[in-house]
């Protein structure tokens, strides 16, 4: 497989080897190093990529929407056609082949969705308030509003979605759609996957005759390199998915710049679930099985994995708990993304286990031959223990583990008065409710929407529909920018800035703001029209 | 006049005296202190206001849109009806009575505009992607998106718009419209004006039976008090208009919080103007007079005052310069907002004057009997001097002063290659162009939209139309949040956050997201509909 890989990064259209420290990917299943070797970008190579993006920006931002759509579709087609991709992803990440295939489809579909977003055009936020030179006492000016791209965007690949949140992932798709050149810092855990995808994008950029600086991919694994990228003067915004510590470090670096820039960092979330009594009684075992199905997805290495579940301490709870425990026990252990993530997971599970009053209900069979091992584990505890030890029990443990909390008495009241004040901002919150729970659910919904970016009813938070209405975001620390989403069509808005044009002569107006342009949704004198 | 003033602030519906340090407003025309005395809020009073806002939020955010519209209209009516307002504003700020009256109208109209925004409802950003349970391989969930208010907002009154950007100004109107309680920190230069307006809002809140914590007004004049407000855990966002130093200090304080919050700070701008050769030839004297009219507006104490004007160094330039110089000389000096602002202005003018190669072309007659004196002044220089001394010449001098820069050769090329790279982000940029300038203007427009939030053609940047399409914002340091505007209907978006609802039962959905709600613009399955 390494035969197709050269250990390259791509700087403005050219495949080059990094001039910095050498590293290799590790197969997390076996712990063995993978060929070829990669080397980190030097400071000069990083600067070259950022400068090329700066130079590419004026031409790239003025490309016709159809050209950017063609670019996104060419990348999607390249991903779909690449024969070596699934194997390399699997080798570098331990993700099961069928999940890799599904992630590839999601990634290419996401690129095509953004191609549609660009050509549909409503993301431009067109607003026209027509003037009236005859108004007294002062003439009314003609004012027209649109969004323009911010400039070069730095994207940090995430370890857990080596395709969907990495080199050609959502941030890259949204930034290119917006008209922003992209410099990706490859995640050091999947450099080969990154090289494959980076070549596809580089070829697509060249194939369309776009400025070479439209895309660069640099390698590296140190915090210093990450900070150097975020603080390069050419970079105007940052997309990041990863740990809280890294996200906060990048945000702080961006704020220390002479000209601060926005960092859209999607960070930590434990994704609480509330099971109301009617739902517990009606379908407790189904909820128990569904929960574990969600927790096992991707071996829990998803931002939306449900890590904390509140269940009424009623006799019906036993069936839910039993179904969940059985599901865990009948599942297998699996391979995590990296040895370090597996270590963190084991430490997190041990930390939960060490809290007095927390019981391990079940765990999956261990498989000794996996290097970066995830052994899915189910815990439970009572509300009193949870409240007393909430600091240890509300931190995200990345991996297949979840904690059931049995709540005596009125779950709604207990959650509202005692639990929610202890929780930090979340990507998601889930309610299981039947019609006789609806009064209680309505009150909880009111509170949960202040806590999370997406509220799920009678389902699971894992599995994200990518469309106009979805939000993958939420109050801090779920993201550093709670007004935005990193998934769905609104993700493009992160890389845009509004400009108003006052009394600009019609011939000089941007084409989409001219009176005779039709077909793009716009707001004219207060009314939407296409 | 002081008979109607009690030296009060308003904490959650109650008029109280500050428990901190005592201070008085100063009449900038005479330098004399004004009665009554005011006292800064103590830490406990500040906390009481912020806590009351926190408590008010759940009920206030759920008020019907019509109720918030009624609140905004009641405040507008109260402002319009208040007999003592104009005199007190004039006494505290030196602003001419006719300008105060115009600002009052702007402020009450702005409140009424936001009342319309609330009831019109498109600010809610409704998006519905309907589900399909029959989709294979996975059912498609129903997803619905809306914006919800962030929570209590801290608003800092600005000195230069004691009504329009102060207690009941744009930030307060936008936050209340959004459903966010407001804690205003009154500007220390106009405490009496603030008391009058604070009483109007407090009465309006009480009159509608809204939670008292919906609005508080606290007094104070120290940076410590400002930081204490921004870092209070109940506060969720900050609106600020003022100096770069203060804006950056508040932004930094907000970022140091355990849960960082957004600060929407509108700061410095010098608002460059470019006069192209055709416009110079066609209407040089008119441009010269228009420029000075704009520079004299509010004695230059506007964020949008044009401080830097690039003119081709052609024989036609003399007529523009002469008209501008005559307009300055035939104007009078005037009163600035505060003695400190007058000192800064004098220092700024002296700094310009001290640059070798900068000539004072004209200044208005001095009036010795004004304490906080502004003597409007016109400078010019050549491009070479400007480029050599750009650091001294591109800083905002708050007040009626502007610098003409004579540009030899091709103005467009010189501006693009030499001037624009030296300029920081701006609120506005202005081009004067006739049809034969359009080719050059098109190229400049492309560059200026990267520099500024609003581009003005053949007019002046002062005077802001408040509507859907306007942007009062721009790249840093014009604002700390370039994706937003502090004027116009989009200002409400600053105080909102999106939430997605997945498979929420119809009866539990927010009313505006239910299928049978009509009349609000929304995006359903990709199409806008009302």
Contacts between the chains, C-beta under 8 A, distances in Angstrom:
chain1	res1	chain2	res2	distance
A	58	B	446	7.4
A	62	B	446	7.6
A	120	B	526	7.5
A	122	B	523	7.7
A	122	B	528	7.5
A	127	B	468	4.9
A	127	B	469	4.2
A	128	B	469	6.2
A	129	B	465	7.3
A	129	B	467	4.4
A	129	B	468	5.5
A	129	B	469	4.3
A	129	B	470	7.6
A	138	B	463	7.1
A	140	B	465	6.6
A	141	B	459	6.7
A	141	B	465	5.4
A	143	B	465	5.9
A	143	B	467	6.3
A	143	B	469	4.0
A	143	B	470	5.5
A	144	B	469	5.7
A	145	B	468	7.3
A	145	B	469	4.0
A	145	B	470	7.4
A	145	B	471	6.4
A	145	B	490	7.9
A	148	B	449	5.8
A	148	B	450	7.5
A	151	B	450	7.7
A	252	B	255	7.8
A	255	B	252	7.9
A	255	B	255	5.9
A	259	B	424	7.8
A	259	B	425	7.5
A	259	B	475	7.6
A	259	B	476	5.0
A	259	B	477	7.9
A	260	B	476	6.1
A	260	B	480	7.5
A	262	B	483	7.4
A	424	B	259	7.8
A	425	B	259	7.5
A	433	B	505	7.7
A	435	B	505	7.8
A	438	B	505	6.8
A	438	B	507	6.3
A	438	B	508	6.1
A	441	B	505	8.0
A	441	B	508	5.9
A	442	B	508	5.3
A	445	B	504	7.1
A	445	B	508	5.9
A	446	B	58	7.4
A	446	B	62	7.6
A	449	B	148	5.9
A	449	B	499	4.7
A	450	B	148	7.5
A	450	B	151	7.7
A	452	B	499	7.5
A	453	B	497	7.9
A	453	B	498	6.9
A	453	B	499	6.3
A	453	B	500	6.7
A	454	B	499	7.2
A	454	B	500	4.4
A	454	B	501	7.8
A	454	B	502	6.1
A	455	B	499	6.7
A	455	B	500	7.3
A	455	B	501	5.3
A	455	B	502	6.6
A	455	B	504	6.4
A	456	B	502	4.5
A	456	B	503	6.7
A	457	B	501	7.8
A	457	B	502	6.6
A	457	B	503	4.7
A	457	B	504	4.8
A	457	B	505	6.4
A	457	B	508	7.5
A	458	B	503	6.1
A	459	B	141	6.7
A	459	B	502	6.6
A	459	B	503	5.5
A	463	B	138	7.1
A	465	B	129	7.3
A	465	B	140	6.6
A	465	B	141	5.4
A	465	B	143	5.9
A	465	B	502	7.8
A	467	B	129	4.4
A	467	B	143	6.3
A	468	B	127	4.9
A	468	B	129	5.5
A	468	B	145	7.3
A	468	B	523	5.9
A	468	B	526	6.3
A	469	B	127	4.2
A	469	B	128	6.2
A	469	B	129	4.3
A	469	B	143	4.0
A	469	B	144	5.7
A	469	B	145	4.0
A	469	B	500	5.8
A	470	B	129	7.6
A	470	B	143	5.5
A	470	B	145	7.5
A	470	B	500	5.4
A	471	B	145	6.4
A	471	B	498	5.0
A	471	B	499	6.4
A	471	B	500	3.9
A	473	B	498	7.1
A	475	B	259	7.6
A	475	B	497	7.4
A	476	B	259	5.0
A	476	B	260	6.1
A	477	B	259	7.9
A	480	B	260	7.5
A	482	B	497	5.1
A	483	B	262	7.5
A	483	B	493	7.9
A	483	B	496	7.1
A	483	B	497	5.4
A	483	B	498	7.0
A	484	B	498	8.0
A	485	B	498	6.6
A	490	B	145	7.9
A	490	B	498	7.2
A	493	B	483	7.9
A	496	B	483	7.1
A	497	B	453	7.9
A	497	B	475	7.4
A	497	B	482	5.1
A	497	B	483	5.4
A	498	B	453	7.0
A	498	B	471	5.0
A	498	B	473	7.1
A	498	B	483	7.0
A	498	B	484	8.0
A	498	B	485	6.6
A	498	B	490	7.2
A	499	B	449	4.7
A	499	B	452	7.5
A	499	B	453	6.3
A	499	B	454	7.2
A	499	B	455	6.7
A	499	B	471	6.4
A	500	B	453	6.7
A	500	B	454	4.4
A	500	B	455	7.3
A	500	B	469	5.8
A	500	B	470	5.4
A	500	B	471	3.9
A	501	B	454	7.8
A	501	B	455	5.3
A	501	B	457	7.8
A	502	B	454	6.1
A	502	B	455	6.6
A	502	B	456	4.5
A	502	B	457	6.7
A	502	B	459	6.7
A	502	B	465	7.8
A	503	B	456	6.7
A	503	B	457	4.7
A	503	B	458	6.1
A	503	B	459	5.5
A	504	B	445	7.1
A	504	B	455	6.5
A	504	B	457	4.8
A	505	B	433	7.7
A	505	B	435	7.8
A	505	B	438	6.8
A	505	B	441	8.0
A	505	B	457	6.4
A	507	B	438	6.3
A	508	B	438	6.1
A	508	B	441	5.9
A	508	B	442	5.4
A	508	B	445	5.9
A	508	B	457	7.5
A	521	B	528	5.1
A	523	B	122	7.7
A	523	B	468	5.9
A	526	B	120	7.5
A	526	B	468	6.3
A	528	B	122	7.5
A	528	B	521	5.2
A	528	B	528	4.5
A	528	B	530	7.2
A	530	B	528	7.3
